[in-house]
């Protein structure tokens, strides 16, 4: 049996401010809302909750896919959508006074449109209550249903994020129900049909990929005109999930950033051991100001 790798010092997380975390947790409990911060055991939950932000997880918490890296519960049984969820989410954004909100979802392959209509309803309710809040969606691949993608994009999110997650060689093991080329096509379609939206993607490292494969993925994303990329260290949620194959050094994360921004021309590459797809997402507002569309 292979022993687990020891977590290096650079992955230490500061103790959260309990008082601020409690306020956000109470608000989410009051409005019966889920966050990916809680459901996916994000290591940055303390920092984000203490800062008054959260990434809302809609249509969950159960996911219709069983990806072996993810800590979100598996549930592929057909479930109806909650029509009050967008209203409650809009209220949360209003109460939290968010200038930028990230809305993501579990995979809902049991739904004809993959949940596209619920994303649209959430956008509409946020804009009713908080018209100046910029909206970032982190969506699943919708099983390649491009009409569903059209439905989402007609609601005009400011940022459309879809994570590529890992290198193509590892897809059968890491994302067995996903297709690398399909995810690239989704991002390409958004850029071609909705040029005012900023496109974003992210990947994990430490699952068995090589640095050369990471750069190759960055090249693929840039060829499909993705604007923003996040790169972070994979951390195994538990013994039933994929193990960590390597801990990537901070200097290598800096190298990914340099390669992406200076050589490939991404508008922004956020790359560090604790980076996650929604980490410091509000900084995208500065990017939109300096690169208006």
ABEGO torsion letter per residue (X at the ends): XBBBBBBBAAABBBBBBAAAAAAAAAAAAAAGBBBAAAAAGBAAAAAAAAAGBBBBBBGOABBABBBAABABBBBABBBBBBAAAAAAAAAAAAAAGBABBBBBBBBBAABAAGGAAAAAAAAAAAAAABAABBBBBBBBAGGGBAAAAAAAAAAGBABBBBBAGBBAAAAAAABAABBAAAAAAAAAAAAAABAABBBBBBBBBGAGBBAAAAAAAAAAAAAAGBABBBBBBBBBAEAABBBBABBBBAAAAAAAAAAAAAAAGBABBBBBAABBAABGAAAAAAAAAABBX
